[in-house]
Amino acid sequence: MISNGIMTVGPASSSTQTQSSVQSPTTTSNQNSIQQQANSLPSQSSNSYFKTDKSSYMAMANPNEMATISGKINANGGVVVLIIAKPDGTTEHITADVTNVGDFRTLIIIDSSFPKGMYTVNGSYQGSDLGSVTFTVD
């Protein structure tokens, strides 16, 4: 689920599933749609997430813009691997160290060499998919 620019990953709560069986058909249909979306997310605890600090950056900003990718996972230590898919079809692999409380953060300098368009960042930790977030460069 993405809310306020934060992607939260995790299974749907059992109370949500229980409610769908007793609500009206319209609500049940909406609930089923939400359940299908939740099923497509990685199976991480509901408090694991990663995000960008903004949804859009300027490639020609002076000084250059800094994009922050940060998040939290249910682990202490290790490395999160972030694969950035650029609009020109190239990818960039970067890593972020995970703290002993599960936080991670890395910065990307957005300069004039960044192609304009939509970027997708896919995250993983020890082979487990953390999902993806997107941002644009104008």
Secondary structure as GFF3:
##gff-version 3
##sequence-region A 1 138
A	DSSP	beta_strand	2	3	.	.	.	ID=ss1
A	DSSP	beta_strand	6	9	.	.	.	ID=ss2
A	DSSP	alpha_helix	14	20	.	.	.	ID=ss3
A	DSSP	alpha_helix	25	39	.	.	.	ID=ss4
A	DSSP	beta_strand	48	52	.	.	.	ID=ss5
A	DSSP	beta_strand	56	57	.	.	.	ID=ss6
A	DSSP	beta_strand	65	72	.	.	.	ID=ss7
A	DSSP	beta_strand	79	85	.	.	.	ID=ss8
A	DSSP	beta_strand	91	97	.	.	.	ID=ss9
A	DSSP	beta_strand	103	110	.	.	.	ID=ss10
A	DSSP	beta_strand	117	125	.	.	.	ID=ss11
A	DSSP	beta_strand	128	137	.	.	.	ID=ss12
###
